[in-house]
């Protein structure tokens, strides 16, 4: 039995495959196909990194199953309306005709099957079940983790496709933040008693990068000082990347993304400069801003117009013409597109090479899918550049691009095992709420971003950090924005190392007393972990508790006095440096009383 199932594939399929693969399957696609043909399973889960060619693999397999009369029809289930149309177009290129507009009733004989959405299946599961019962059906579940998005979708998929002859599940990100089981996925229990998804074939980003199937990704991280007013009416100032509480990180992040501040205009300006450099090697390269909401998207588009003098394509999720706009942008050589989550997953715009992550969504699934929009390689040497705020969670995702994950079905049984400091954090927050300064709950005000600035922070590539902090427009920043857009992965690392060495040498020429954080390379910057910050907070509370007995003053009075003397926000939102200042001050007070 032959597995060169491209027996009637067009030589041009897939139309945008990278060098050397236009008329044959990639090695991973061939390997997955051979495994499937050999085992002939009813259910098969293929996990392949975004941009690796899951659609090509699935349609080749569908073609093989139709050709050998294993199935008689096909149902493709996709996350969005745009994607189901994209599936129908891709299938048509190899002679498989799918109806993307199917809603009910008998299917025209000219079609081999239908392309529908998970939401559509959720509305009419029995319609699709009847189709599976009437004819032998292959069901392709694209980005199957969406079947776990809601209980109703998962139940609908189980009901609709339980009678299917074959089920092929595809995903680039098999992990989810929740524990909703995904239909037709096998879960195996590990030695720790936790069940995890088990893929039949996996092709990760690391392998794809080595094969030249995807682009290497350079992450350019930007920090800066943020100032905002909390719901309690306090004005807080903090620097992106400093150890902060979850609430403070969230508020600093939102402040950075506020289009009225200076952070977003500076980052967009830097990203546009990077795009200009990339276009020297990739003339049609495009850039994408992934925004949190529609108002922000429109405001970012306005900033881009002011910075570049050119209009940006704006794609909104509830816009009826969203699919058409994406297609038009993909076919053009326009520079910028701004979207609200619309192109975070599955949408194929291969010329996207520069991205700005301007959303506060911080799940590994969304981040991986968002970055996946920029990694599809068309020819050898292309690189991708993604601009991110210096948020610890995002930087950890960026440094773990090559880590393969599975969907974890069970949470650790012990309280706090997932986060060893969660329980202590909770207790500390309660203690501070009772004993610390007035929380101002009776006077709640909406969150308000006041001002922000941007500082080039570092470059992350292949799990390593490079660069020194520098102001926008400085020579140091330009050094990294000017990295060529056409480089082999090993050349990227070598060039980054050279740039950093040159900057460190330049920095050392200055007198020691002039050196500050802005002159320090990434690996020399002071980093305070969450655990260390927690220990500092506990130390402060211990010192305050001891001073309570010595002075006879209540906890809240002492904390308020420390804030008045040392400055800064409540201790739950204070930085490590601010907490250390308060520890020194309360020690000083205690010494005086002895």
C-alpha positions in Angstrom: 0.0 0.0 0.0 1.6 3.3 -1.1 1.6 6.3 1.2 2.6 8.8 -1.4 -1.0 10.0 -1.2 -0.3 12.9 -3.5 -1.3 10.7 -6.4 -3.6 13.4 -7.6 -2.3 16.5 -5.8 -1.5 19.5 -7.9 2.3 20.1 -8.2 1.7 23.6 -6.9 0.0 22.3 -3.7 0.4 23.7 -1.1 0.8 26.9 -3.0 3.0 28.6 -0.4 5.1 25.7 0.7 8.8 26.6 1.4 11.7 25.7 -0.8 11.9 22.1 -2.1 8.5 21.0 -0.9 6.1 22.3 -3.5 5.6 18.9 -5.2 6.0 16.5 -2.3 5.0 16.2 1.3 7.2 17.4 4.1 9.0 14.7 6.1 6.7 15.1 9.1 3.6 15.0 6.9 4.8 11.8 5.2 5.8 10.3 8.5 2.4 11.0 10.1 0.6 9.7 7.0 2.6 6.5 7.0 1.9 5.9 10.6 -1.9 6.4 10.0 -2.0 4.1 7.0 -0.1 1.4 8.9 -2.3 1.6 12.0 -5.6 2.5 10.5 -7.0 4.0 13.7 -10.5 5.3 14.1 -9.2 8.3 16.1 -5.9 10.1 15.3 -4.5 13.2 17.1 -1.8 15.1 15.1 -0.1 17.9 17.0 2.0 20.2 14.8 3.3 23.6 15.5 1.5 26.6 13.8 2.7 27.0 10.3 3.9 23.4 9.9 1.2 22.4 7.4 -1.5 20.6 9.2 -4.1 21.4 6.5 -1.9 19.9 3.8 -1.5 16.7 5.9 -5.2 16.4 6.7 -6.3 16.9 3.1 -3.7 14.5 1.8 -5.0 11.9 4.2 -8.6 12.7 3.3 -7.7 12.2 -0.3 -6.2 8.8 0.4 -9.2 7.7 2.5 -11.6 8.7 -0.3 -9.5 7.1 -3.0 -9.4 3.8 -1.1 -13.1 4.0 -0.3 -12.5 3.9 3.5 -14.8 6.9 3.7 -17.5 8.3 1.4 -17.7 11.9 2.6 -15.8 14.5 4.7 -16.9 16.9 7.4 -14.3 19.6 8.5 -15.0 21.4 11.7 -13.1 24.7 12.1 -13.1 27.4 14.9 -14.3 30.3 12.7 -16.3 31.2 9.6 -13.2 32.5 7.9 -11.3 29.2 8.6 -14.0 27.0 7.2 -13.9 29.0 3.9 -10.1 28.7 3.9 -10.5 24.9 4.3 -12.9 24.7 1.4 -10.5 26.7 -0.8 -7.5 24.5 0.1 -9.5 21.4 -0.5 -10.6 22.6 -3.9 -7.0 22.9 -5.0 -6.6 19.1 -4.7 -10.0 18.2 -6.1 -11.9 17.8 -2.9 -15.1 19.9 -2.9 -16.4 21.1 0.4 -19.4 23.2 0.9 -18.6 26.0 3.4 -22.1 27.4 3.4 -23.9 24.2 4.3 -26.7 24.7 6.9 -29.2 21.8 6.6 -30.8 19.3 4.3 -29.4 17.1 1.6 -25.9 18.0 0.2 -25.5 18.6 -3.5 -23.9 15.6 -5.2 -21.1 17.9 -6.6 -19.6 18.1 -3.1 -17.5 15.6 -1.2 -18.5 17.1 2.2 -19.0 20.2 4.2 -17.0 22.7 6.3 -18.7 23.9 9.4 -17.8 25.6 12.7 -17.8 24.3 16.3 -20.5 26.8 17.0 -22.6 25.4 14.1 -22.2 21.9 15.4 -23.3 23.1 18.8 -26.5 24.4 17.4 -27.5 21.3 15.4 -25.6 18.3 16.5 -28.3 15.8 15.4 -28.1 17.1 11.8 -24.4 16.1 11.6 -24.9 12.9 13.5 -27.5 11.9 10.9 -25.1 12.6 8.1 -22.4 10.4 9.7 -24.9 7.6 10.2 -26.1 7.7 6.5 -22.6 7.6 4.9 -19.1 6.6 6.0 -17.6 9.9 7.2 -14.2 11.3 7.9 -14.4 14.1 10.4 -11.5 16.5 10.5 -11.5 18.5 13.8 -9.3 21.5 13.2 -7.8 23.1 16.4 -9.7 20.5 18.4 -9.0 22.2 21.7 -11.9 24.5 20.8 -14.2 21.6 21.4 -13.3 22.1 25.1 -14.2 25.8 25.0 -17.6 25.1 26.5 -19.3 22.1 27.8 -22.1 22.4 25.2 -19.6 22.4 22.3 -17.8 19.3 23.7 -21.1 17.5 24.2 -22.3 18.5 20.8 -19.2 17.1 19.1 -19.5 13.9 21.0 -23.1 13.5 20.0 -22.6 14.6 16.4 -19.5 12.6 15.5 -19.7 9.5 17.7 -20.9 7.4 14.7 -18.2 8.7 12.4 -16.1 6.1 10.6 -12.8 8.0 11.1 -11.9 11.1 13.2 -8.8 13.2 12.6 -8.0 15.7 15.3 -5.6 18.6 14.6 -4.0 21.2 16.9 -1.0 23.4 17.2 -1.5 23.9 20.9 -2.9 20.8 22.7 -2.8 22.5 26.1 -5.6 24.5 27.6 -5.8 26.6 30.8 -8.9 24.7 32.0 -9.6 21.0 32.6 -12.5 20.5 30.2 -11.9 17.2 28.5 -11.5 17.4 24.7 -13.7 15.0 22.8 -12.0 12.0 21.0 -8.7 12.8 22.6 -6.9 10.0 24.6 -5.7 10.9 28.1 -3.1 8.8 29.8 -2.3 8.9 33.5 1.3 9.7 34.5 3.3 8.5 37.5 2.1 11.6 39.3 -1.5 10.5 38.9 -2.4 13.3 36.5 -4.0 12.6 33.2 -2.5 14.3 30.1 -3.4 14.2 26.4 -1.6 11.7 24.3 -0.9 12.6 20.7 -0.5 10.0 17.9 2.0 12.2 16.1 3.8 15.3 17.3 5.8 17.8 15.3 7.0 20.6 17.6 8.4 24.1 16.9 12.0 23.0 17.6 11.8 20.2 15.0 10.1 22.5 12.5 12.7 25.2 13.0 15.5 22.6 12.4 13.8 21.5 9.2 13.4 25.1 8.0 9.6 24.7 7.9 9.1 27.7 10.3 10.9 30.9 10.9 13.1 31.7 13.9 11.3 34.2 16.2 13.1 37.2 17.7 11.2 38.7 20.6 11.9 42.4 21.3 10.8 43.2 24.8 10.0 46.8 26.0 9.8 48.0 29.6 9.1 51.5 30.9 7.6 53.4 33.8 3.9 53.2 34.3 1.6 55.4 36.4 -2.0 54.7 37.1 -4.8 55.3 39.5 -6.3 52.2 41.2 -9.9 51.5 42.0 -9.2 52.7 45.6 -8.0 56.0 44.3 -4.3 55.5 44.9 -1.8 56.7 42.3 0.7 53.9 41.7 4.0 54.1 39.7 5.9 51.0 38.7 8.2 49.7 36.0 7.2 46.9 33.7 9.2 43.8 34.6 9.7 44.6 38.2 8.4 42.0 40.7 4.8 43.1 41.5 1.6 41.5 42.6 -0.7 40.0 40.0 -3.1 43.0 40.3 -0.2 45.5 39.9 1.2 43.6 36.9 -2.2 43.6 35.3 -2.7 47.4 35.9 0.8 48.3 34.7 0.3 46.1 31.6 -3.0 47.8 30.8 -1.4 51.2 31.3 1.3 50.3 28.8 -1.3 49.3 26.2 -3.3 52.5 26.7 -3.0 54.3 23.3 -3.0 57.7 25.0 0.3 57.0 26.7 3.8 57.1 25.2 4.5 53.3 25.4 2.4 52.2 22.5 3.5 55.0 20.0 7.1 54.3 20.8 6.7 50.5 20.4 4.7 50.9 17.1 7.4 53.3 15.8 10.1 50.7 16.6 8.1 47.9 15.1 7.6 50.0 11.9 11.4 50.6 11.7 11.9 46.8 12.1 9.4 46.2 9.3 11.3 48.5 7.0 14.5 46.6 7.7 12.8 43.2 7.2 11.3 44.4 3.9 14.9 44.8 2.5 15.0 41.0 2.3 11.2 40.3 2.3 9.7 43.0 0.1 6.1 42.2 0.8 6.5 41.6 4.6 3.6 42.7 6.6 3.0 43.6 10.3 0.2 42.8 12.7 -1.0 44.4 16.0 -3.1 42.0 18.1 -5.3 44.3 20.2 -7.5 43.6 23.3 -10.6 45.3 22.1 -12.2 47.3 19.2 -11.6 50.7 20.7 -7.9 50.0 21.2 -7.7 48.5 17.7 -9.1 51.7 16.1 -6.8 53.9 18.3 -3.7 51.8 17.3 -4.6 52.2 13.6 -4.8 55.9 14.1 -1.3 55.9 15.7 0.0 53.9 12.8 -1.4 56.4 10.4 0.3 59.2 12.3 3.6 57.4 12.5 3.8 56.0 9.0 1.5 58.3 7.0 -0.3 55.1 5.7 -3.6 53.6 6.6 -3.7 50.3 8.5 -6.2 47.5 7.7 -8.5 47.1 10.8 -10.2 43.7 11.3 -12.9 43.5 14.0 -14.4 40.1 15.0 -18.0 41.2 14.6 -17.3 42.8 11.2 -19.2 41.0 8.4 -16.4 41.8 6.0 -13.6 40.5 8.3 -12.7 37.5 6.1 -12.6 39.7 2.9 -10.3 42.2 4.6 -7.9 39.5 5.7 -7.9 38.0 2.2 -7.3 41.4 0.6 -4.5 42.2 3.1 -2.9 38.8 2.5 -2.9 39.4 -1.3 -1.6 43.0 -1.1 1.8 44.5 -0.1 0.3 46.8 2.6 2.4 47.3 5.7 0.1 47.1 8.7 -3.0 45.2 9.9 -4.7 45.7 13.4 -7.0 43.0 14.6 -8.9 42.0 17.7 -8.1 38.3 18.2 -9.5 37.6 14.7 -6.2 36.4 13.3 -4.8 34.9 16.5 -5.4 31.4 15.2 -5.4 29.4 12.0 -5.7 32.3 9.6 -3.1 32.1 6.9 -1.3 35.3 6.1 2.2 34.0 5.3 3.7 37.4 4.6 3.3 38.5 8.2 6.8 38.9 9.6 6.5 41.5 12.4 4.0 41.5 15.3 3.1 43.6 18.2 1.5 41.7 21.1 -0.9 44.5 22.4 -3.3 42.4 24.4 -3.5 41.4 28.1 -4.4 37.8 27.3 -1.8 35.7 29.1 -2.6 32.1 28.5 0.1 29.9 26.8 -2.5 28.7 24.3 -3.3 32.2 23.0 0.3 33.3 23.1 1.5 30.3 21.0 -1.3 30.8 18.5 -0.6 34.5 18.2 3.1 33.9 17.6 2.1 31.2 15.1 0.8 33.9 12.8 4.4 35.0 12.1 6.3 31.8 11.9 5.2 30.4 8.5 8.2 30.2 6.3 8.1 30.8 2.6 11.8 30.7 1.7 15.0 30.0 3.5 16.4 32.5 5.9 13.2 34.5 6.8 13.0 35.6 10.4 10.0 36.8 12.5 10.0 39.6 15.0 7.4 40.0 17.8 7.3 43.0 20.1 6.1 42.3 23.6 5.8 44.2 26.9 8.2 43.1 29.6 5.7 40.9 31.4 7.3 37.9 33.2 4.6 35.5 32.0 5.0 36.5 28.4 8.8 36.4 28.6 8.6 32.8 30.0 6.3 31.8 27.1 8.8 33.4 24.7 11.7 31.5 26.2 9.8 28.2 26.1 8.8 28.3 22.4 10.3 24.9 21.8 8.8 23.2 24.9 6.1 20.6 23.9 3.1 20.6 26.1 0.1 18.3 26.6 -3.4 19.1 27.8 -3.5 18.4 31.6 -6.9 17.1 32.6 -6.4 17.0 36.3 -5.2 19.7 38.6 -2.7 18.7 41.4 -4.6 17.2 44.3 -3.0 19.2 47.1 -3.9 22.7 47.8 -1.4 25.1 46.4 0.7 22.5 44.7 0.3 24.2 41.4 1.6 27.4 42.9 3.6 26.7 46.1 3.1 30.2 47.3 -0.6 30.6 46.4 -1.8 29.8 49.9 0.7 32.1 51.6 -0.2 34.9 49.1 -3.8 34.5 50.0 -3.2 34.6 53.7 -0.9 37.6 53.4 -3.4 39.5 51.3 -6.1 38.8 54.0 -3.7 39.9 56.7 -2.9 43.1 54.9 -6.5 43.8 54.2 -7.3 43.6 57.9 -4.3 45.2 59.4 -2.8 47.4 56.7 -3.9 50.8 55.5 -7.4 51.7 54.6 -8.4 49.7 51.4 -10.8 52.4 50.3 -13.5 49.8 49.3 -16.2 52.3 50.1 -14.8 54.8 47.6 -14.1 52.6 44.6 -13.0 54.4 41.5 -12.5 52.9 38.0 -8.9 52.0 37.0 -7.3 54.9 35.1 -4.1 54.9 33.2 -2.3 58.2 33.8 1.0 58.0 31.8 3.6 55.6 30.4 6.9 55.7 28.7 8.8 53.0 26.8 12.3 51.6 27.2 13.9 49.0 25.0 14.6 46.2 27.4 16.0 43.1 25.8 15.9 40.6 22.9 14.9 37.0 23.6 15.9 34.3 21.1 16.1 30.6 21.5 15.7 30.8 25.2 18.6 33.3 25.7 18.5 37.0 26.5 20.5 39.7 24.7 20.9 43.5 24.8 20.9 46.4 27.2 18.1 48.7 28.2 18.0 51.8 26.0 15.8 54.7 25.3 13.7 54.7 22.1 15.6 56.1 19.2 19.0 55.4 20.7 21.9 53.7 18.9 21.5 50.7 21.2 17.9 50.2 20.2 18.7 50.8 16.5 21.3 48.1 16.6 18.7 45.5 17.3 15.9 46.9 15.1 18.4 46.8 12.2 19.1 43.1 12.4 18.7 41.7 8.8 15.4 40.0 8.0 17.0 37.2 6.1 19.3 35.1 8.4 19.8 31.4 9.3 18.9 30.5 12.9 22.5 30.1 13.9 23.4 33.4 12.3 20.7 35.2 14.3 22.3 34.0 17.6 25.8 34.9 16.5 24.7 38.3 15.4 22.9 39.0 18.7 26.0 37.9 20.7 28.2 40.3 18.7 25.8 43.2 19.2 25.6 42.6 22.9 29.4 42.2 23.2 29.9 45.5 21.4 27.4 47.3 23.6 28.9 45.9 26.8 32.4 47.1 25.7 31.0 50.5 24.9 29.3 50.6 28.4 32.5 49.7 30.2 34.3 52.8 28.7 32.1 54.9 31.0 33.1 55.7 34.6 31.6 53.2 37.1 29.6 55.9 38.9 27.8 56.6 35.6 26.7 53.0 35.2 23.0 52.3 36.0 20.3 49.8 35.0 20.2 51.3 31.6 23.8 50.4 31.0 23.5 46.8 32.2 23.2 43.8 29.8 20.2 41.4 30.3 22.1 38.8 32.2 23.5 41.3 34.8 20.2 42.9 35.6 18.9 42.4 39.2 16.0 39.9 39.1 13.8 39.3 42.1 11.6 36.2 41.9 8.1 35.9 43.2 9.4 33.8 46.1 11.9 36.4 47.0 9.3 39.2 46.9 7.0 37.1 49.1 9.8 36.6 51.6 10.5 40.4 51.7 6.8 41.1 52.3 6.8 38.5 55.1 9.9 40.1 56.6 8.3 43.5 56.5 5.1 42.2 58.2 7.3 40.4 60.9 9.2 43.7 61.5 6.0 45.7 61.7 4.5 43.1 64.1 7.5 43.3 66.4 7.3 47.1 66.3 3.6 46.9 67.2 4.6 45.4 70.6 7.4 47.8 71.1 5.5 51.0 70.2 1.9 50.1 71.1 0.7 51.4 67.7 -1.7 49.4 65.5 -0.4 47.6 62.4 -2.4 49.9 60.0 -0.9 53.1 61.6 2.6 51.8 61.2 2.1 50.7 57.6 0.5 54.1 56.7 3.4 55.9 58.4 5.9 53.8 56.4 4.1 54.7 53.2 4.1 58.4 54.1 7.8 58.5 54.9 9.1 56.1 52.2 6.5 56.7 49.5 5.0 54.2 47.2 1.8 52.0 47.0 0.4 49.6 49.6 2.8 46.9 50.5 0.8 44.3 48.5 1.7 46.3 45.4 5.1 47.6 46.4 8.3 46.7 44.5 11.2 44.8 46.1 13.1 48.1 46.5 10.2 49.9 48.2 9.7 47.0 50.6 13.4 47.0 51.5 13.2 50.8 52.2 10.4 50.2 54.6 12.2 47.4 56.3 15.2 49.6 56.8 13.0 52.4 58.1 11.1 50.3 60.7 14.5 48.8 61.8 15.7 52.4 62.3 12.6 53.3 64.4 12.9 50.2 66.5 16.6 50.9 67.2 15.8 54.4 68.4 13.3 53.2 70.9 15.8 50.8 72.6 
